[in-house]
Amino acid sequence: MKILYLTDQTYLHGGIEKVLSQKANYLADINCDEVLIATHSQRGNKPVYDFSEKIRMVDIKIAYETERSYLHPRNLRKVPKHKAALGRLLRDFQPDVVVSCSYGPDFFFIPYIKRSIPKIKEFHSSRFFRSAISLKEKVLSKLEHWVEAKYHAIVVLNPDENKYYHSENMSIIPNPAEFSDIRADRSVKRIMAAGRIAPVKNFGALIDAFSALAPDFADWELHFWGSDYLDTQKKLQQQINRLGLQQQVSFMGSAADLKKEMQHYSIYAMTSETECFPMVLLEALSVGMPVITWDAPTGPRHIVSNGSDGIITPYRNLDIFAEQLGSLMRDEQLRTRLGKSASDNVRRFGISSVMKQWKELFEDLTIKS
């Protein structure tokens, strides 16, 4: 089977990029499919994750200005070039199926190019908080609903997302977990949180929870891994300074391989505003690290089994979160029990199981086309 993946770039650390490498490598190396990954804004950079040598990669060099809205005139005037380049690519490669990974201007015209070729749109973020307030937002939302119904299939990561889409062809396929021999050290007094240092991750709430516990756990540390976004780290550092936590809370920067860093931690903590299907939770569970997260919409509850491999607390209830985090910090036996279950439970997200669902979708669509 010939499979074409469309995305904006593969050179930045991120969940979409990571998952794309896992899925494409499996299809090329295990299934022996012919895989082409087409980017539009690679800018000459090398992929951040490893891709199989069997995969062909091409950049069609549109290079949208990502610091501006995709609706900005300087980006909109690039759309005709993008549409024409994509049309040529489909004509030359003749894929059996096309999968669109990232969200950009191409979302609106992909279904209308070579209509006989099945097109799949996969969504990686949650629409839980989405609202249409301004006239522009309302028009855009209606247009998106119209276009997404034109795709042959829409794929979301968990069943809670289904109701936010307008398509009769919905599929729920989770992200795959990646396994290794790395194991978390559940005896160390170190907590990890990771992700882009951005408002949506709500790391400030985790700092507040840790602050409430710090007087009784002076030998514990909280480390944040990830790159800064919109100067969020500066604001969080001010919060840390104000609470007098400079010796216990640190920003560690980006990690080339986060899983390797996980072996130096005993707890993974998450207080995000929203998470659709956080890959980092799969990584933490796969190394046997117990997770504590509040019930952020809409993904953690579909990954963490409360009381079995981690702890899920009520959404935005900082008091209960801090109380349960404290229980994990003081009880190594609890961390060990949850961690052992974690590495077993996460196997339900194994790559072979996940890719079986993708292959069934591909085959179903190609039969119907």
C-alpha positions in Angstrom: 0.0 0.0 0.0 1.2 3.5 -0.8 0.6 5.9 2.1 1.1 9.7 2.0 1.4 11.6 5.3 1.0 15.4 5.2 2.3 17.6 8.0 3.9 21.0 8.5 7.4 19.9 9.7 9.3 17.1 11.5 12.2 19.1 13.1 10.5 20.3 16.3 9.9 18.2 19.4 6.2 17.4 19.8 3.6 14.7 20.1 2.5 14.9 16.4 6.1 14.5 15.2 6.8 11.7 17.7 3.7 9.7 16.8 4.3 10.2 13.1 7.8 8.7 13.4 6.4 5.7 15.2 3.5 5.0 12.8 5.5 5.7 9.6 8.4 3.5 10.8 6.0 0.6 11.6 4.3 0.8 8.2 7.6 1.0 6.3 9.7 -1.5 8.3 7.1 -4.0 9.6 4.3 -3.8 7.0 6.6 -3.1 4.1 4.3 -0.3 2.9 5.6 2.5 0.7 5.5 5.6 2.8 6.0 9.2 1.8 6.0 12.1 4.3 5.4 15.5 2.8 6.1 18.7 4.8 5.4 22.2 3.8 7.6 24.2 6.2 10.7 22.0 7.0 13.0 25.0 6.2 16.0 22.6 5.5 16.1 21.2 9.0 16.7 17.6 9.9 13.9 15.6 11.5 14.1 15.6 15.3 13.1 11.9 15.6 14.5 8.9 13.7 12.7 7.9 10.5 13.3 4.6 8.7 15.6 4.8 5.6 12.8 3.2 3.7 10.6 6.3 4.1 10.8 8.9 1.5 10.6 12.5 2.7 9.9 15.7 0.7 9.3 19.3 1.5 7.2 21.3 -0.9 8.7 24.6 0.5 5.6 26.7 1.3 7.1 28.0 4.6 4.1 29.7 6.2 5.0 32.4 8.7 4.1 30.6 11.8 4.4 33.7 14.0 1.3 35.0 12.2 -2.2 33.6 11.9 -2.8 31.2 9.0 -5.5 33.7 8.0 -3.0 36.6 7.7 -2.8 37.9 4.2 0.9 37.0 4.0 0.0 33.4 4.6 -3.2 33.3 2.6 -1.4 34.4 -0.5 0.8 31.2 -0.3 -2.3 28.9 -0.4 -2.6 28.7 -4.2 1.1 27.6 -4.5 0.5 25.1 -1.7 -2.6 23.7 -3.4 -0.9 23.3 -6.7 2.2 21.6 -5.2 0.0 19.2 -3.3 -1.9 18.4 -6.5 1.3 17.6 -8.3 2.5 15.4 -5.4 -0.7 13.4 -5.5 -0.6 13.0 -9.2 3.1 11.8 -9.2 2.9 9.6 -6.1 -0.6 8.2 -6.6 -1.1 7.2 -3.0 -3.7 4.7 -1.9 -4.6 6.8 1.1 -3.6 10.3 2.4 -3.3 11.1 6.1 -3.2 14.8 7.2 -1.5 15.1 10.6 -1.1 18.8 11.5 -3.6 21.7 11.2 -2.9 24.4 8.7 -4.4 26.0 5.6 -4.2 22.7 3.7 -7.0 21.4 6.0 -9.5 23.3 4.0 -8.5 22.1 0.5 -7.1 18.6 1.0 -10.5 16.9 0.5 -11.0 18.6 -2.9 -7.7 17.4 -4.5 -7.9 14.1 -6.4 -11.2 13.4 -4.7 -11.1 9.6 -5.6 -8.1 9.1 -3.2 -9.3 8.5 0.4 -8.3 11.4 2.8 -8.0 11.0 6.5 -7.8 13.9 9.0 -6.3 13.1 12.4 -6.8 15.5 15.3 -4.3 15.5 18.2 -5.7 18.3 20.4 -9.0 18.6 22.3 -11.9 20.8 21.3 -13.2 20.8 24.8 -12.6 24.5 25.5 -13.3 25.7 21.9 -15.8 28.5 21.6 -16.9 30.7 18.8 -17.4 34.2 20.1 -16.5 36.7 17.4 -18.1 36.7 14.0 -14.8 35.6 12.4 -14.6 32.7 14.8 -18.2 31.6 14.1 -17.6 31.7 10.4 -14.4 29.8 10.7 -16.0 27.2 12.9 -18.8 26.6 10.5 -16.4 26.4 7.6 -14.3 23.8 9.5 -17.4 21.7 10.2 -18.3 21.8 6.5 -14.8 20.8 5.4 -14.3 18.0 8.0 -17.4 16.3 6.7 -15.8 16.1 3.3 -12.9 13.9 4.6 -13.3 10.2 4.1 -12.5 9.7 7.8 -11.8 11.7 10.9 -9.6 10.1 13.5 -9.6 11.3 17.2 -7.7 10.0 20.1 -10.4 9.3 22.6 -14.2 8.8 22.6 -14.9 12.0 24.5 -13.8 14.0 21.5 -16.4 12.4 19.1 -19.1 14.9 19.9 -17.1 17.9 18.8 -16.9 16.8 15.2 -19.3 16.9 12.3 -18.6 13.7 10.3 -20.4 10.4 9.8 -17.0 8.7 9.5 -15.4 8.9 12.9 -12.7 6.6 14.2 -11.1 6.5 17.6 -7.5 5.3 17.5 -5.1 6.1 20.4 -1.5 7.0 20.2 1.0 4.1 20.5 3.3 3.6 23.5 7.0 2.9 23.0 8.7 0.4 25.2 12.3 0.0 26.3 14.4 -1.4 29.1 14.5 1.9 30.9 12.9 2.0 34.3 12.1 4.8 36.7 13.9 4.9 40.0 10.9 4.9 42.4 13.2 5.5 45.4 14.4 8.9 44.4 12.8 12.0 45.8 12.3 13.7 42.4 9.1 14.7 40.6 8.9 15.2 36.8 6.6 17.3 34.7 7.2 17.8 31.0 5.8 19.5 27.9 6.0 22.9 26.2 6.3 25.5 28.9 3.0 27.1 27.9 -0.2 28.3 29.7 -2.2 25.3 28.7 0.1 23.0 30.7 -0.8 25.0 33.8 2.5 24.3 35.5 1.7 27.1 38.0 -0.9 24.9 39.7 1.7 22.1 40.1 4.1 24.6 41.7 1.3 25.7 44.1 0.6 22.1 45.0 4.3 21.4 45.6 4.6 24.6 47.6 1.9 23.4 50.0 4.0 20.2 50.6 7.5 21.7 50.5 7.8 22.4 54.3 7.3 18.7 55.1 9.3 17.4 52.1 12.4 19.6 52.1 14.5 16.9 50.4 12.2 16.6 47.4 12.6 18.3 44.1 10.3 19.2 41.2 11.7 19.4 37.7 10.1 20.8 34.5 11.3 19.5 31.1 10.5 21.4 27.9 11.1 24.5 25.9 9.7 27.9 26.7 6.7 29.4 24.9 5.4 33.0 25.1 7.8 33.8 28.1 5.7 31.4 30.3 8.9 30.2 32.0 9.8 33.7 33.2 6.3 34.1 34.9 6.6 30.6 36.5 10.1 31.5 37.8 8.8 34.6 39.4 6.2 32.4 41.1 8.9 30.0 42.3 10.9 32.9 43.6 7.9 34.4 45.4 7.3 31.0 47.1 10.9 30.6 48.1 11.3 27.3 46.1 14.4 28.1 44.2 16.3 25.2 45.7 13.6 22.7 45.0 12.0 23.6 41.7 14.0 23.8 38.5 13.6 24.1 34.7 15.7 21.5 32.9 15.3 22.6 29.3 14.5 20.2 26.4 15.5 16.6 26.3 16.7 14.8 23.2 15.3 11.6 24.8 12.8 12.3 27.6 12.5 8.6 28.5 16.2 8.4 29.4 15.6 11.3 31.8 12.7 9.5 33.4 14.9 6.9 35.0 16.0 9.6 37.5 12.4 10.3 38.8 9.9 8.5 40.9 6.7 10.5 40.2 5.2 12.0 37.0 2.8 14.9 37.8 0.3 16.7 35.4 -2.0 19.7 36.0 -2.9 20.6 32.4 -5.9 22.7 31.5 -6.7 20.2 28.8 -5.0 17.1 27.3 -6.4 15.1 24.4 -4.1 12.1 24.7 -0.8 13.1 26.3 2.1 11.0 24.9 4.2 11.8 28.0 1.8 9.8 30.2 2.4 6.8 28.0 6.1 7.3 28.3 5.9 7.6 32.1 3.8 4.5 32.5 6.0 2.5 30.1 9.1 3.1 32.3 7.1 2.1 35.4 6.7 5.6 36.8 3.5 6.2 38.8 1.4 9.2 37.5 -0.7 11.7 39.3 -2.9 13.9 37.2 -6.2 15.7 37.7 -9.1 14.7 35.5 -8.2 17.2 32.8 -10.5 17.1 29.7 -10.4 14.9 27.8 -7.4 12.4 27.7 -5.8 11.4 31.0 -8.7 9.3 32.1 -8.3 7.2 29.0 -4.7 6.4 29.8 -4.3 6.3 33.6 -6.2 3.6 35.6 -7.0 5.4 38.9 -5.6 3.4 41.8 -4.0 0.8 39.6 -1.1 2.6 37.8 -1.6 6.1 39.0 -3.9 8.6 40.7 -6.6 10.8 39.1 -7.9 13.6 41.2 -10.9 15.9 40.5 -10.3 18.6 37.9 -8.8 21.8 39.2 -9.1 20.7 42.8 -5.7 21.8 44.1 -6.3 20.7 47.7 -7.1 17.1 46.8 -4.3 17.0 44.2 -1.7 18.2 46.8 -3.0 15.7 49.4 -2.7 12.8 46.9 0.7 14.0 45.7 1.9 14.1 49.3 0.7 10.5 49.8 2.8 9.4 46.8 5.8 11.3 48.1 5.8 9.8 51.5 5.0 6.2 50.5 7.7 4.4 48.4 5.7 1.1 48.6 2.7 2.9 47.0 4.9 4.2 44.2 6.4 0.8 43.7 2.9 -0.9 43.5 1.6 1.7 41.0 4.7 1.7 39.0 4.7 -2.1 38.5 1.2 -2.0 37.3 1.9 0.9 35.0 4.4 -1.0 32.9 1.9 -3.8 32.5 -1.2 -1.8 31.9 0.3 0.5 29.2 0.9 -2.5 26.9 -2.7 -2.2 25.7 -1.4 0.8 23.7 1.3 -1.3 22.0 2.3 -0.2 18.5 1.1 -3.5 16.9 -2.4 -3.1 18.4 -2.7 0.6 17.4 -1.4 0.0 13.9 -3.8 -2.9 13.3 -6.6 -0.3 13.8 -4.9 2.1 11.3 -4.4 -0.7 8.7 -8.0 -1.8 9.0 -9.1 1.8 8.4 -6.8 2.1 5.4 -8.1 -1.1 3.9 -11.7 -0.2 4.5 -11.4 3.1 2.8 -9.5 1.8 -0.2 -12.1 -0.9 -0.8 -14.9 1.8 -0.7 -13.0 4.2 -3.0 
